[in-house]
């Protein structure tokens, strides 16, 4: 048995984590397309709006494709 073992109360306290300023949420690229956009593309992938209203990628990006800004390709 060890004599003089450290107890939790004997350990040094960690400094409090620094508080970071809250940054206002920026709309993502899909929100900028509008609620009536059903399909979007970045020139490499096609995104379709799912039943929950969020976009899902319908295919993977090709190895040599360079994505461009999103644009709506089909509206209601």
N, C-alpha and C positions, 0 to 999 in steps of 0.2 A: 504494500500500500504506500502510496506517495504521500509524504507529509508536505503541507503547504501548497497544495494544488490550487490553481486559479479558479475562481468562481465567476460566473457571468457578471456579477456586480463589480468585479475587479478589472474587467476588460475595458479598454478605452472606448469611448463613444465615437462613432463615425460622424463626420461632419454632415450636416443636412444637405440634401441634393439641391443644386442650384435651380431656381424656378425660371423656366423659360417663358418668354412672353407668348401669349396665345396669338397665333397667326390666323386671320380670318380665312375661312375655307374658300378656296378658289373653285369655280365651277370646272369640272373636268371637260375634256373635249367632246364627250358624248352629250353632255347637258347642253352644250353650245349648239348642237345640231337641231334641237327643238323636239318637242313631244310628238310631233307628227312624222318624224323620221323613222322608217321601219328597217331600212338597211343602210349601212355606211361602208366606206372603203378608205383605205390609206394607200391604195395603189398596189398593195401586196396581199392584203387580207380582206375578206368580206366579213362584216359583222352584221348579225341579225338581232332584232329586238325580241327577247323572250317574253313569255307570258307575264313575268313579274315586272316588265318594263325596263329591264337592264339588257345591255348588249352583250352577246356572247360571240366569240370568234368562231367562224364557220370553217376556217381552214388555217393551216400553219403558214408561216412566212417562208418564202423561198430563200435559199442560201445567198443569192446574189441580189435580192430585191432591196431597194432603199425606200423605206416608208416615207410617205408624204403626209401633210396635215390631213386629218379626217374630212371627208365630205359626204354628204347624204346622197345616196344613189337611188333611193326609193322612198317616196312619201305617201301618206294615206290619201 
